[in-house]
Amino acid sequence: MAEDPGIREECEATFIRLTQLYGDRLTAEMREDLRESVGTVVKTVTALRSVPLDNGAAPLPPLVPYRGEG
């Protein structure tokens, strides 16, 4: 499956900005890990953005797990 060009652009822009801010503290291995992490976060955020919400949408009630008797 081909990746959306918008996602690639956002990943690259985010990675570039983070390396501008913190690049002097990162090793080459850390930069590669950062690139992978940025990709994961951007894909997750893109999925969250795709969920339509109205301004008045209420949050879901908290999940309370049921524990059986005893």
C-alpha positions in Angstrom: 0.0 0.0 0.0 1.4 3.4 -1.0 1.7 6.0 1.7 -0.2 9.2 1.3 2.1 12.1 0.1 0.6 14.4 2.8 1.7 12.0 5.5 5.2 11.7 4.0 5.5 15.5 3.9 4.3 15.9 7.5 6.7 13.2 8.7 9.6 14.9 6.9 8.7 18.4 8.1 8.3 17.2 11.7 11.6 15.2 11.5 13.5 18.2 10.1 12.1 20.5 12.8 13.0 18.1 15.6 16.5 17.7 14.2 16.9 21.5 14.0 15.9 21.8 17.7 17.7 18.7 19.1 20.0 17.4 16.4 23.2 18.3 18.2 22.1 15.9 21.0 21.3 13.0 18.7 23.5 10.2 17.4 23.0 8.7 13.9 21.2 5.7 15.5 19.0 8.1 17.6 18.1 10.0 14.4 16.9 6.8 12.7 14.8 5.9 15.7 13.4 9.4 15.8 12.4 9.1 12.1 10.6 5.9 12.8 8.9 7.3 15.8 7.8 10.4 14.0 6.3 8.3 11.3 4.3 6.3 13.8 3.0 9.4 15.6 2.1 11.2 12.4 0.1 8.2 11.1 -1.7 7.9 14.5 -2.5 11.6 14.5 -3.8 11.4 10.9 -6.1 8.6 11.9 -7.4 10.7 14.9 -7.9 13.7 12.7 -10.1 11.7 10.4 -12.7 11.1 13.1 -15.4 13.7 12.7 -16.4 15.4 15.9 -19.0 18.1 16.4 -18.2 21.0 18.8 -20.7 19.6 21.3 -19.6 16.0 21.2 -19.5 14.6 24.7 -16.7 12.3 25.9 -17.4 8.6 26.3 -18.1 7.5 29.9 -15.1 5.9 31.6 -14.7 2.1 31.2 -15.1 0.3 34.5 -14.0 -3.4 34.1 -16.3 -5.9 35.7 -14.6 -8.2 38.2 -16.5 -11.4 39.0 -17.7 -12.2 42.5 -15.0 -13.7 44.8 
